[in-house]
Amino acid sequence: MKITKILMPLVLASLIFVGCGNPSISGNPTDSQKPTTSQTPTEGNTSGAKPTTGTTSSSPTTVIPPVEVVEDKTKDYKIFSKAPVIRFNTEADLSFATTPTKDSDKPEVPGTYTITNCPDEYKMDGVPGGMKVRGNYTSNYKKKPFRIKFDKKQNILGLNEGNKFKKWVLLADVKDTSMLRNSLAFYLGRNILSDDLFSSDFTPAHLYINDNYWGLYIVAEQKEVKNGRVNAPEPPTDDYAGTDIGYLFELDHYYQGEANKGLDGDPTFEVNYSPKATTMYHPGENLGDTQTKIYCEKGYTIGSDITNRETQVPYIKNRVEITYTAIYDAIENNKFYDIVDEHLVESTETDPEVALSKFINIDSFVSMYILSELACDPDVGYSSFYFSFDASQTGDKLVTLNCPWDFDSSFGVRKGTVEDSKGIYAGVSHNPWFNLLASTDWFMNRVAAKWNKLVEAKLFERANEMLNNFSKLYEEEYAMNFNKWTHIMGNNYETSFELRDEAKRFKTQAQAKDFLVNWFNARVSELTSLFVAKKDYAKEFKEFKANAAAVRLEAEDSETTGTIKENLTEDISGKKYVGELDGGMGKTMKFTYTAEKDLTALLSFGLSARTVDRRVGEMFSIKINGVELLDFDDSAIPAQSGGKDYHYWTTKDVGFIDLKSGANTIELTAKNVCTNFDYIDLFIPN
């Protein structure tokens, strides 16, 4: 969904409550769907009852109370006044739904699907298809997630604007007592990612397998290369050997399990993050003479159709490797490349953002970075982190982040993962892509600009409305789920080792929702303060100096106050310098410059840096004609090491200043962490 779409006002409340009972927008259940009593949900019969395929039991273990179903059709998300009911009837033994784990086979069994308790246009009766357990670690839980596969393309409940696909999924939300984290991530993804990227549509629904109530699930979309989902070309034939197809692949901790299956498993590849190999350095965290090494996941699993492993897998592996190398060299070594015949060749480009736009869809990285920082997703560099690549003749041939997925451990519920909602997370995580890009001003400026648009569009307020609406509207639905799966509420023995202590004490979905809302709002506030665009001072200074000439004002010619020593040693300007400013809070130097007219000049310092990085703002306060200069480049002056540190001179372009016609004063006041000072250069436009 584009940003323009999220500017639309949310009309959810009026559509849900004002519209109740309006036959023009509601689908009333038939008499057969109106039981006269509501039974307490139980675990039901799991012995493998085999009703006739395609039929619905006349006496289900758990029944849905009669409701008038009202659908909200806002462009943000789809919600019904009561959760629809999906029934899968099969003659197979129910062990297919109860026994698989992440390490076992997950057989698909045939059956039929019936959907009720929804508007007539979405109802389904005896549609043939199959069902299997899906997921990695989540398939270990008693309440398992499922994949739906119809024999022919179908739409479910109007999702994805009514488009039809064979495959859909049912997410169980076992770890998340609020049962809202995946929905929140999908909602945010659909609003943050651009229209050409895929974020699943979603809505809650009850699931029955034969006569057995299975719980409340999130109906979502299969991640796949299909028109209307990940828009990239599929192989034209089953034996196509060309590489000009669409690829969907995952940074996947579980890739080795697929690799071990050989041709029966999904194709995989490993990436050598040349020149960083498989370890990374945690930026900005110096620990003596060493830095913290972070394990970097090297395995990727391909989730799209591969029709020739000998040609297509090496192709995408190589493209990922050279793309990462291009990012690394651009950021770490100021070295830029082009791609010629799938090889890197050096480029004359000097702008890293322009150079990398030839390799990656930058906006997709910005969007997914924002979502990852919002969610503090612990899987961000581990698993369920998806890429797409369109290698077709008309494709953009850019590595693109796509398909946000698997957020039930996110938004502050995971033990030890940003429990206080503070600080940068994804940008300093073990994700090899974000770790590099988030260290640059140009990328974070893109992040700040997009974040500001999301704030202006009131996306986060609307996300809060969604969370509160779901919790209030579906109170009975959540209660049914937790009556069925009683072990999930509170200290869930399956997931307690993952959850923070607060999450183990929730006794209702509403409590868990309130916790999520509070954490989410705190996170939004934190990122609003952190995502502040930084000026590209270096670029502005370079462009300005190209048409300017320097006028030098020597330090020893300034008016000084306080005890300041005038050193006699020759220096880089050929004259004396002012020294011993360090430790002298309040010592001042006042320079005078007479301008011929009103103008803007660039202020630059010549000074000696000492053995630690120091920002200009730590060293001096700066006043121009008595007014403090607040807008300037306050980045650190690099530390010097070895040699005569007091006399290791450097220059620092500080910032633009406005000068008036006639005499102007430039006053520097020491702030207790200063140094020896040589001169000021004023770059005056030609």
C-alpha positions as CSV (number, residue, x, y, z in Angstrom):
1,M,0.0,0.0,0.0
2,K,1.4,3.3,-1.0
3,I,1.8,6.2,1.4
4,T,-1.0,8.0,-0.4
5,K,-3.4,5.3,0.7
6,I,-2.7,5.7,4.4
7,L,-3.7,9.3,4.2
8,M,-7.4,8.1,4.0
9,P,-9.3,8.6,7.3
10,L,-10.1,5.4,9.2
11,V,-13.8,4.8,9.3
12,L,-13.7,1.5,11.0
13,A,-15.9,2.2,14.0
14,S,-18.8,3.7,12.0
15,L,-18.7,0.8,9.5
16,I,-18.8,-1.9,12.2
17,F,-21.3,-0.5,14.6
18,V,-23.5,1.8,12.6
19,G,-23.8,-0.8,9.8
20,C,-25.0,-3.7,12.1
21,G,-28.2,-5.2,10.8
22,N,-28.1,-3.4,7.4
23,P,-28.9,-6.1,4.9
24,S,-27.2,-4.2,2.1
25,I,-23.8,-4.8,3.7
26,S,-24.3,-7.8,5.9
27,G,-24.7,-11.5,5.2
28,N,-27.2,-13.0,7.7
29,P,-26.4,-16.6,8.6
30,T,-28.9,-19.2,7.3
31,D,-31.1,-21.1,9.8
32,S,-28.7,-24.0,9.7
33,Q,-25.9,-21.7,10.9
34,K,-28.0,-20.4,13.8
35,P,-27.6,-22.8,16.7
36,T,-29.8,-22.1,19.7
37,T,-27.1,-22.6,22.3
38,S,-23.5,-21.9,22.6
39,Q,-21.4,-24.7,24.1
40,T,-18.1,-24.2,25.9
41,P,-15.3,-25.1,23.6
42,T,-13.3,-28.2,24.4
43,E,-10.4,-30.0,22.8
44,G,-13.0,-32.1,21.1
45,N,-12.6,-35.4,19.3
46,T,-9.1,-35.9,18.0
47,S,-9.4,-39.6,17.5
48,G,-9.6,-39.3,13.7
49,A,-13.4,-39.1,13.1
50,K,-14.1,-39.5,9.4
51,P,-17.2,-37.7,8.2
52,T,-18.2,-37.9,4.6
53,T,-15.8,-35.6,2.7
54,G,-17.4,-32.3,1.9
55,T,-20.0,-32.4,4.6
56,T,-20.4,-30.4,7.8
57,S,-21.3,-32.1,11.0
58,S,-24.8,-31.3,12.3
59,S,-23.5,-31.4,15.9
60,P,-20.1,-29.9,16.1
61,T,-18.2,-30.0,19.4
62,T,-18.1,-26.2,19.5
63,V,-20.6,-24.0,17.8
64,I,-20.5,-20.3,16.9
65,P,-23.2,-18.1,18.3
66,P,-25.6,-16.6,15.8
67,V,-24.5,-13.2,14.5
68,E,-25.2,-10.7,11.9
69,V,-22.0,-10.4,10.0
70,V,-20.8,-7.0,9.0
71,E,-17.6,-6.4,7.0
72,D,-15.4,-3.3,7.2
73,K,-14.0,-2.5,3.8
74,T,-11.5,0.1,4.6
75,K,-8.3,-0.1,2.6
76,D,-6.3,-0.8,5.7
77,Y,-7.5,-4.1,6.8
78,K,-10.5,-6.5,6.6
79,I,-12.5,-7.2,9.7
80,F,-15.9,-8.9,10.3
81,S,-18.2,-8.3,13.2
82,K,-17.6,-11.9,14.2
83,A,-14.9,-14.2,13.0
84,P,-15.8,-16.3,10.0
85,V,-15.6,-20.1,10.3
86,I,-13.4,-22.3,8.1
87,R,-14.1,-26.0,8.2
88,F,-11.7,-28.6,6.7
89,N,-13.3,-32.0,6.3
90,T,-11.1,-35.0,5.5
91,E,-11.2,-38.7,5.6
92,A,-7.5,-38.8,6.7
93,D,-6.4,-39.6,10.2
94,L,-6.0,-36.4,12.2
95,S,-2.4,-37.3,13.1
96,F,-1.5,-35.1,10.1
97,A,-2.5,-32.1,12.2
98,T,-1.3,-33.2,15.6
99,T,2.1,-35.0,15.2
100,P,4.4,-33.2,12.8
101,T,7.4,-31.2,14.1
102,K,10.0,-29.1,12.5
103,D,12.2,-32.2,12.0
104,S,9.5,-34.5,10.7
105,D,7.6,-34.9,7.5
106,K,4.5,-32.7,7.1
107,P,2.1,-34.7,4.9
108,E,-0.6,-33.0,3.0
109,V,-4.0,-34.6,3.2
110,P,-7.0,-34.1,0.8
111,G,-10.4,-32.8,1.9
112,T,-12.9,-30.1,1.3
113,Y,-13.3,-26.5,2.6
114,T,-16.5,-24.8,3.8
115,I,-16.5,-21.2,4.9
116,T,-19.5,-19.8,6.8
117,N,-20.4,-17.0,9.2
118,C,-19.5,-14.4,6.6
119,P,-21.2,-12.3,3.9
120,D,-22.6,-14.6,1.2
121,E,-20.1,-13.5,-1.4
122,Y,-17.3,-15.1,0.7
123,K,-19.0,-18.3,1.6
124,M,-17.6,-21.6,0.4
125,D,-19.2,-25.0,0.3
126,G,-17.2,-28.2,-0.2
127,V,-14.4,-26.8,-2.2
128,P,-11.7,-29.5,-2.8
129,G,-8.2,-29.0,-1.6
130,G,-5.5,-30.1,0.9
131,M,-4.1,-29.2,4.2
132,K,-0.7,-29.6,5.9
133,V,1.2,-28.4,8.9
134,R,3.6,-25.6,8.0
135,G,6.3,-23.6,9.7
136,N,9.7,-24.3,11.3
137,Y,9.9,-24.2,15.1
138,T,6.2,-23.3,15.4
139,S,5.3,-26.8,14.0
140,N,6.5,-28.2,17.4
141,Y,3.6,-26.6,19.2
142,K,0.3,-28.4,20.0
143,K,-1.7,-25.7,18.2
144,K,0.0,-25.9,14.8
145,P,0.0,-23.5,11.8
146,F,-1.4,-24.9,8.5
147,R,-1.1,-24.3,4.8
148,I,-4.2,-24.5,2.7
149,K,-3.9,-25.6,-0.9
150,F,-7.0,-25.6,-3.1
151,D,-7.2,-27.8,-6.2
152,K,-8.2,-24.7,-8.2
153,K,-7.5,-21.0,-7.5
154,Q,-9.9,-19.6,-4.9
155,N,-10.2,-16.4,-2.9
156,I,-10.6,-16.5,0.9
157,L,-12.8,-13.9,2.6
158,G,-12.0,-11.2,0.0
159,L,-8.4,-10.9,1.0
160,N,-5.9,-9.4,-1.5
161,E,-8.7,-7.4,-3.2
162,G,-10.5,-10.7,-4.1
163,N,-7.7,-12.2,-6.1
164,K,-7.6,-16.0,-6.4
165,F,-4.7,-18.2,-5.5
166,K,-4.3,-21.9,-4.7
167,K,-2.3,-21.4,-1.5
168,W,-3.2,-19.7,1.8
169,V,-2.0,-20.1,5.4
170,L,-3.4,-20.2,8.9
171,L,-1.2,-18.7,11.6
172,A,-1.6,-20.1,15.1
173,D,-0.1,-17.2,17.2
174,V,0.9,-19.6,20.0
175,K,3.6,-17.5,21.6
176,D,1.6,-14.3,21.5
177,T,-1.3,-14.1,24.0
178,S,-2.6,-10.9,22.4
179,M,-2.8,-12.8,19.0
180,L,-2.2,-9.4,17.4
181,R,1.6,-9.2,16.7
182,N,1.5,-10.8,13.2
183,S,-1.6,-8.8,12.3
184,L,0.1,-5.6,13.5
185,A,3.2,-6.4,11.4
186,F,1.1,-7.2,8.3
187,Y,-0.9,-4.0,8.8
188,L,2.2,-1.9,9.2
189,G,3.9,-3.7,6.3
190,R,1.0,-3.0,3.9
191,N,1.2,0.7,4.8
192,I,5.0,1.1,4.9
193,L,6.0,-1.0,1.9
194,S,5.4,0.4,-1.6
195,D,2.6,-1.0,-3.7
196,D,5.0,-3.1,-5.8
197,L,6.1,-5.0,-2.8
198,F,4.2,-7.7,-1.0
199,S,2.9,-7.7,2.6
200,S,0.2,-10.3,3.4
201,D,-3.5,-9.4,3.8
202,F,-5.0,-10.9,6.9
203,T,-8.2,-11.5,9.0
204,P,-9.0,-13.8,11.9
205,A,-11.1,-16.9,11.5
206,H,-12.2,-19.9,13.5
207,L,-10.9,-23.3,12.3
208,Y,-12.6,-26.7,12.5
209,I,-11.1,-29.9,11.3
210,N,-13.9,-32.3,10.9
211,D,-16.0,-32.0,14.0
212,N,-13.2,-30.6,16.1
213,Y,-12.8,-27.0,17.0
214,W,-9.1,-26.1,16.4
215,G,-9.0,-22.5,17.6
216,L,-8.8,-18.9,16.3
217,Y,-6.3,-18.4,13.5
218,I,-5.1,-15.6,11.3
219,V,-5.9,-16.2,7.7
220,A,-2.9,-14.9,5.7
221,E,-1.3,-15.3,2.3
222,Q,1.3,-17.7,1.1
223,K,4.6,-16.1,0.3
224,E,5.2,-16.9,-3.3
225,V,6.2,-15.6,-6.7
226,K,2.8,-15.1,-8.2
227,N,1.1,-12.2,-10.0
228,G,-0.6,-10.2,-7.2
229,R,1.8,-11.4,-4.5
230,V,5.5,-11.2,-5.3
231,N,5.3,-9.9,-8.8
232,A,8.1,-11.6,-10.7
233,P,8.1,-14.0,-13.6
234,E,7.8,-17.7,-12.9
235,P,9.8,-20.2,-15.1
236,P,7.9,-20.7,-18.3
237,T,8.3,-24.5,-18.3
238,D,9.0,-27.2,-15.7
239,D,12.5,-27.8,-17.2
240,Y,13.5,-24.2,-18.0
241,A,17.2,-23.7,-17.5
242,G,17.4,-19.9,-18.0
243,T,18.3,-17.6,-15.1
244,D,15.9,-14.8,-16.2
245,I,13.2,-15.6,-13.8
246,G,11.8,-14.3,-10.5
247,Y,13.5,-15.4,-7.2
248,L,12.2,-15.3,-3.7
249,F,14.7,-16.4,-1.0
250,E,15.1,-16.3,2.7
251,L,17.9,-15.6,5.1
252,D,17.3,-18.9,6.9
253,H,18.8,-20.4,10.0
254,Y,17.1,-23.7,9.0
255,Y,18.5,-23.9,5.5
256,Q,20.7,-26.9,6.3
257,G,17.6,-29.0,7.0
258,E,16.4,-28.3,3.4
259,A,19.9,-28.9,2.0
260,N,20.0,-32.3,3.8
261,K,16.9,-33.4,1.9
262,G,18.7,-33.1,-1.4
263,L,16.4,-32.8,-4.4
264,D,13.4,-33.3,-2.1
265,G,14.2,-30.1,-0.2
266,D,14.0,-26.5,-1.3
267,P,17.1,-25.2,-3.0
268,T,19.6,-23.5,-0.7
269,F,22.9,-21.6,-1.0
270,E,25.5,-20.1,1.3
271,V,26.9,-16.6,1.0
272,N,30.5,-15.7,1.7
273,Y,30.0,-12.1,2.9
274,S,33.3,-11.1,1.2
275,P,35.3,-9.4,2.6
276,K,33.7,-9.8,6.0
277,A,33.3,-13.6,5.8
278,T,30.8,-15.0,8.4
279,T,31.5,-12.7,11.3
280,M,30.7,-9.0,11.7
281,Y,31.8,-6.3,14.1
282,H,29.3,-4.6,16.3
283,P,29.6,-0.9,15.2
284,G,30.5,1.6,17.8
285,E,31.1,-0.9,20.7
286,N,34.8,-0.8,21.5
287,L,35.9,-3.3,24.1
288,G,39.6,-2.5,24.7
289,D,41.6,-3.5,21.6
290,T,38.9,-5.8,20.3
291,Q,35.4,-5.5,19.1
292,T,32.4,-7.7,19.7
293,K,32.0,-10.4,17.0
294,I,28.5,-11.2,15.9
295,Y,27.6,-14.4,14.2
296,C,26.2,-13.8,10.7
297,E,23.8,-16.2,9.2
298,K,25.2,-17.4,5.9
299,G,22.5,-19.8,4.6
300,Y,19.6,-18.9,2.3
301,T,16.6,-21.0,1.2
302,I,14.9,-20.3,-2.1
303,G,11.1,-20.3,-1.8
304,S,10.2,-19.8,-5.4
305,D,10.1,-22.3,-8.3
306,I,13.6,-23.4,-9.4
307,T,13.5,-25.5,-12.5
308,N,17.2,-26.0,-13.0
309,R,19.4,-26.1,-9.9
310,E,22.6,-26.2,-11.9
311,T,22.0,-22.8,-13.5
312,Q,19.5,-20.8,-11.4
313,V,20.9,-21.4,-7.9
314,P,24.5,-20.4,-8.7
315,Y,23.2,-17.3,-10.5
316,I,21.2,-16.0,-7.5
317,K,24.0,-16.9,-5.1
318,N,26.5,-15.0,-7.1
319,R,24.2,-12.0,-7.4
320,V,23.7,-11.9,-3.7
321,E,27.4,-12.1,-3.0
322,I,28.5,-9.4,-5.4
323,T,25.7,-7.2,-4.1
324,Y,26.8,-7.5,-0.5
325,T,30.4,-6.8,-1.6
326,A,29.3,-3.7,-3.4
327,I,27.5,-2.4,-0.3
328,Y,30.5,-3.2,1.9
329,D,33.1,-1.6,-0.3
330,A,30.9,1.5,-0.9
331,I,30.4,2.1,2.8
332,E,33.7,0.9,4.3
333,N,36.2,1.7,1.5
334,N,34.5,4.4,-0.5
335,K,35.0,2.1,-3.5
336,F,32.2,1.8,-6.1
337,Y,31.2,-0.7,-8.8
338,D,29.1,-1.5,-11.8
339,I,27.9,-4.9,-12.9
340,V,29.1,-6.3,-16.2
341,D,28.3,-9.9,-17.1
342,E,27.5,-10.7,-13.5
343,H,30.9,-9.5,-12.4
344,L,31.9,-6.3,-10.5
345,V,33.9,-3.7,-12.3
346,E,35.1,-0.5,-10.7
347,S,33.0,2.6,-11.3
348,T,33.8,6.3,-11.5
349,E,30.8,7.0,-9.3
350,T,31.5,9.0,-6.1
351,D,28.1,9.0,-4.4
352,P,27.4,5.8,-2.4
353,E,23.6,6.2,-2.7
354,V,23.7,6.5,-6.5
355,A,26.2,3.7,-6.8
356,L,24.2,1.2,-4.6
357,S,20.9,2.1,-6.4
358,K,22.3,-0.1,-9.2
359,F,22.4,-3.1,-6.9
360,I,19.5,-2.8,-4.4
361,N,16.0,-1.4,-4.3
362,I,16.9,1.2,-1.7
363,D,13.3,2.1,-0.8
364,S,12.6,-1.6,0.0
365,F,15.6,-1.7,2.4
366,V,14.4,1.6,4.0
367,S,10.9,0.3,4.4
368,M,11.8,-3.1,5.8
369,Y,14.4,-1.4,8.1
370,I,11.7,0.8,9.6
371,L,9.4,-2.2,10.1
372,S,12.2,-4.2,11.7
373,E,13.1,-1.4,14.1
374,L,9.5,-0.9,15.0
375,A,9.0,-4.6,15.8
376,C,12.5,-5.3,17.2
377,D,12.2,-8.6,15.4
378,P,14.6,-11.1,17.0
379,D,14.6,-13.1,13.7
380,V,15.8,-10.1,11.7
381,G,19.2,-11.6,11.0
382,Y,18.3,-15.2,11.7
383,S,15.3,-16.4,9.7
384,S,12.1,-15.3,8.0
385,F,13.9,-12.4,6.4
386,Y,12.9,-12.4,2.7
387,F,14.4,-11.0,-0.5
388,S,13.1,-11.0,-4.1
389,F,14.9,-10.5,-7.4
390,D,13.5,-10.1,-10.8
391,A,16.1,-11.2,-13.4
392,S,13.7,-11.1,-16.4
393,Q,14.4,-9.0,-19.4
394,T,12.0,-6.3,-18.1
395,G,12.9,-6.8,-14.5
396,D,14.8,-4.2,-12.4
397,K,17.5,-6.7,-11.4
398,L,17.7,-5.2,-8.0
399,V,18.1,-7.2,-4.7
400,T,14.9,-6.2,-2.9
401,L,13.6,-6.8,0.6
402,N,10.0,-8.2,0.5
403,C,7.4,-10.2,2.4
404,P,7.5,-9.3,6.0
405,W,6.9,-12.4,8.0
406,D,6.9,-14.2,11.4
407,F,6.5,-11.5,14.1
408,D,5.0,-13.5,17.0
409,S,8.2,-13.0,19.0
410,S,8.4,-9.3,18.2
411,F,7.1,-6.0,19.7
412,G,8.7,-6.5,23.1
413,V,7.4,-10.0,24.0
414,R,10.7,-11.9,23.6
415,K,12.9,-12.2,26.6
416,G,16.0,-10.0,26.5
417,T,14.9,-8.3,23.2
418,V,14.5,-4.5,23.7
419,E,12.2,-5.0,26.7
420,D,12.4,-1.3,27.4
421,S,11.6,-0.3,23.8
422,K,14.8,1.9,23.7
423,G,17.6,2.3,21.2
424,I,18.5,1.1,17.8
425,Y,18.0,-2.6,17.4
426,A,17.9,-3.8,13.8
427,G,20.7,-1.4,12.8
428,V,23.2,-3.0,15.2
429,S,21.8,-6.6,15.0
430,H,23.5,-9.5,13.3
431,N,21.7,-8.8,10.1
432,P,24.6,-8.4,7.6
433,W,22.6,-5.9,5.4
434,F,21.2,-3.6,8.0
435,N,24.4,-3.6,10.0
436,L,26.2,-1.9,7.1
437,L,23.5,0.4,5.7
438,A,22.3,1.7,9.1
439,S,25.8,3.0,9.8
440,T,25.5,5.6,7.0
441,D,24.0,9.0,7.2
442,W,22.5,8.9,3.7
443,F,20.6,5.7,4.4
444,M,19.3,6.9,7.8
445,N,18.3,10.2,6.3
446,R,16.1,8.2,3.9
447,V,14.7,6.4,6.9
448,A,14.0,9.7,8.7
449,A,12.3,11.2,5.7
450,K,10.0,8.1,5.3
451,W,9.3,8.0,9.0
452,N,8.2,11.6,9.0
453,K,5.7,10.8,6.3
454,L,4.3,7.9,8.2
455,V,3.9,10.1,11.3
456,E,2.2,12.8,9.3
457,A,-0.2,10.2,7.9
458,K,-1.1,9.2,11.4
459,L,-0.2,5.6,10.7
460,F,0.7,4.7,14.2
461,E,-2.5,6.2,15.7
462,R,-4.4,4.1,13.2
463,A,-2.4,1.0,14.2
464,N,-3.5,1.6,17.8
465,E,-7.1,1.8,16.6
466,M,-6.7,-1.5,14.8
467,L,-5.3,-3.2,17.9
468,N,-8.1,-1.9,20.2
469,N,-10.8,-2.7,17.6
470,F,-9.7,-6.3,17.2
471,S,-9.5,-6.8,21.0
472,K,-12.9,-5.3,21.7
473,L,-14.7,-6.8,18.8
474,Y,-13.3,-10.3,19.1
475,E,-13.4,-10.7,22.9
476,E,-15.5,-13.9,22.6
477,E,-13.4,-15.3,19.8
478,Y,-10.2,-15.0,21.9
479,A,-12.0,-16.6,24.9
480,M,-13.0,-19.6,22.7
481,N,-9.4,-20.0,21.5
482,F,-8.0,-20.0,25.0
483,N,-10.7,-22.3,26.3
484,K,-9.6,-24.8,23.6
485,W,-5.9,-24.3,24.2
486,T,-5.8,-23.8,27.9
487,H,-2.1,-24.4,28.2
488,I,-1.3,-21.3,26.1
489,M,-2.7,-18.8,28.6
490,G,-0.3,-17.7,31.2
491,N,2.9,-19.6,31.7
492,N,2.9,-21.6,28.4
493,Y,5.2,-24.5,28.9
494,E,6.0,-24.7,25.2
495,T,7.2,-21.1,24.9
496,S,8.0,-19.9,28.5
497,F,11.7,-20.1,27.8
498,E,11.3,-17.5,25.1
499,L,8.9,-15.0,26.7
500,R,9.7,-12.2,29.1
501,D,8.3,-12.5,32.6
502,E,5.4,-10.2,32.1
503,A,4.1,-12.2,29.1
504,K,3.9,-15.3,31.3
505,R,1.4,-13.7,33.6
506,F,-1.3,-12.6,31.2
507,K,-4.6,-14.1,32.0
508,T,-6.7,-12.5,29.2
509,Q,-6.1,-11.4,25.7
510,A,-7.0,-7.9,26.7
511,Q,-4.2,-7.8,29.2
512,A,-1.8,-8.9,26.6
513,K,-3.1,-6.4,24.1
514,D,-2.7,-3.5,26.6
515,F,0.9,-4.6,27.1
516,L,1.5,-4.6,23.4
517,V,-0.1,-1.2,22.9
518,N,2.0,0.4,25.7
519,W,5.2,-1.1,24.3
520,F,4.4,-0.2,20.7
521,N,3.6,3.5,21.6
522,A,6.8,3.7,23.6
523,R,8.7,2.3,20.6
524,V,7.1,4.8,18.2
525,S,8.1,7.7,20.5
526,E,11.6,6.4,20.8
527,L,12.1,6.0,17.1
528,T,10.6,9.4,16.5
529,S,13.4,10.9,18.6
530,L,16.1,8.7,17.0
531,F,15.1,9.0,13.3
532,V,16.2,12.6,12.8
533,A,17.6,13.4,9.4
534,K,21.3,14.4,9.4
535,K,22.5,17.0,7.0
536,D,25.0,15.9,4.5
537,Y,27.5,18.5,5.6
538,A,30.4,17.1,3.7
539,K,28.6,17.3,0.4
540,E,27.3,20.8,1.0
541,F,30.7,22.0,2.1
542,K,32.4,20.5,-0.9
543,E,29.9,22.2,-3.3
544,F,30.3,25.5,-1.5
545,K,34.1,25.5,-1.4
546,A,34.2,24.9,-5.2
547,N,33.2,28.5,-5.8
548,A,34.8,30.2,-2.7
549,A,38.1,31.5,-1.6
550,A,39.6,31.1,1.9
551,V,40.4,34.0,4.2
552,R,42.6,33.0,7.1
553,L,42.3,34.5,10.6
554,E,45.3,33.4,12.8
555,A,44.6,32.4,16.4
556,E,47.4,34.5,17.8
557,D,45.9,37.6,16.3
558,S,42.6,37.1,18.1
559,E,41.6,38.8,21.3
560,T,42.0,36.3,24.2
561,T,40.6,36.1,27.7
562,G,41.8,33.7,30.4
563,T,45.2,32.2,30.7
564,I,46.1,31.2,27.2
565,K,49.7,30.4,26.2
566,E,50.9,31.7,22.8
567,N,53.3,29.0,21.5
568,L,56.3,29.8,19.5
569,T,56.5,26.5,17.6
570,E,56.2,26.8,13.8
571,D,53.0,25.1,12.6
572,I,51.2,24.3,9.4
573,S,50.1,27.9,8.7
574,G,53.7,29.2,9.1
575,K,52.9,31.2,12.1
576,K,52.4,30.8,15.9
577,Y,49.4,29.1,17.5
578,V,47.4,29.5,20.7
579,G,47.8,26.5,23.1
580,E,47.0,25.1,26.5
581,L,43.2,25.6,26.0
582,D,42.5,22.1,27.4
583,G,41.1,22.1,30.9
584,G,40.3,25.9,30.6
585,M,36.6,26.2,30.7
586,G,35.6,29.8,29.8
587,K,38.8,30.7,28.0
588,T,37.9,32.6,24.8
589,M,39.3,33.7,21.5
590,K,37.5,36.5,19.6
591,F,38.2,37.0,15.9
592,T,37.2,39.9,13.8
593,Y,36.3,39.9,10.1
594,T,35.2,42.9,8.0
595,A,32.9,41.9,5.2
596,E,32.2,44.1,2.1
597,K,28.5,43.0,2.0
598,D,26.0,40.7,3.7
599,L,27.0,37.1,2.8
600,T,27.1,33.5,3.9
601,A,30.5,32.0,4.6
602,L,31.8,28.5,5.5
603,L,33.6,28.4,8.9
604,S,36.6,26.0,9.1
605,F,39.0,25.4,12.0
606,G,42.7,24.5,12.0
607,L,43.5,22.8,15.3
608,S,45.3,19.8,16.8
609,A,43.2,16.9,17.9
610,R,44.2,14.9,20.9
611,T,44.1,11.1,21.6
612,V,40.3,10.8,21.8
613,D,37.5,11.6,19.4
614,R,36.0,15.0,20.2
615,R,33.0,16.7,18.7
616,V,33.2,20.4,18.0
617,G,30.3,21.1,20.3
618,E,32.2,19.4,23.2
619,M,35.2,21.6,22.5
620,F,33.7,25.1,21.9
621,S,30.6,27.1,22.0
622,I,30.6,29.4,18.9
623,K,29.0,32.8,18.7
624,I,28.7,34.9,15.6
625,N,28.1,38.6,16.4
626,G,27.0,37.6,19.9
627,V,24.5,34.9,18.7
628,E,25.3,31.2,19.5
629,L,25.8,29.0,16.4
630,L,23.6,25.9,16.8
631,D,23.3,24.5,13.3
632,F,26.7,23.1,12.4
633,D,28.5,19.8,11.7
634,D,29.0,18.4,15.2
635,S,30.6,15.2,14.2
636,A,33.8,14.0,15.9
637,I,37.2,15.2,15.0
638,P,39.1,11.9,14.4
639,A,41.5,10.9,17.2
640,Q,45.2,10.9,16.6
641,S,47.5,8.2,17.8
642,G,51.2,8.0,18.3
643,G,53.7,10.8,17.6
644,K,53.3,14.3,19.1
645,D,49.6,14.4,19.6
646,Y,49.5,18.1,20.6
647,H,51.0,19.0,17.3
648,Y,49.2,16.5,15.0
649,W,47.2,19.2,13.1
650,T,44.0,18.7,11.3
651,T,41.2,20.8,9.7
652,K,37.5,20.7,10.4
653,D,34.8,22.3,8.3
654,V,32.3,23.4,10.9
655,G,29.3,25.1,9.3
656,F,27.8,28.0,7.5
657,I,27.6,31.4,9.1
658,D,25.8,34.6,8.1
659,L,28.0,37.7,8.1
660,K,26.8,41.3,7.9
661,S,28.4,44.1,5.9
662,G,31.1,45.6,8.1
663,A,32.8,44.3,11.2
664,N,31.8,40.8,12.4
665,T,33.0,38.9,15.5
666,I,33.5,35.2,15.8
667,E,34.0,34.1,19.4
668,L,35.1,30.7,20.6
669,T,34.7,29.7,24.3
670,A,36.4,26.7,25.6
671,K,34.2,24.0,27.2
672,N,36.8,22.1,29.2
673,V,37.7,19.6,26.5
674,C,39.5,21.8,24.0
675,T,43.0,21.7,22.4
676,N,45.6,23.8,20.7
677,F,44.2,26.2,18.1
678,D,45.9,27.5,15.0
679,Y,43.5,29.5,12.7
680,I,40.0,30.0,11.3
681,D,39.4,29.8,7.6
682,L,36.4,31.7,6.2
683,F,35.4,30.5,2.8
684,I,33.9,33.5,1.1
685,P,31.9,33.0,-2.2
686,N,33.7,34.3,-5.3
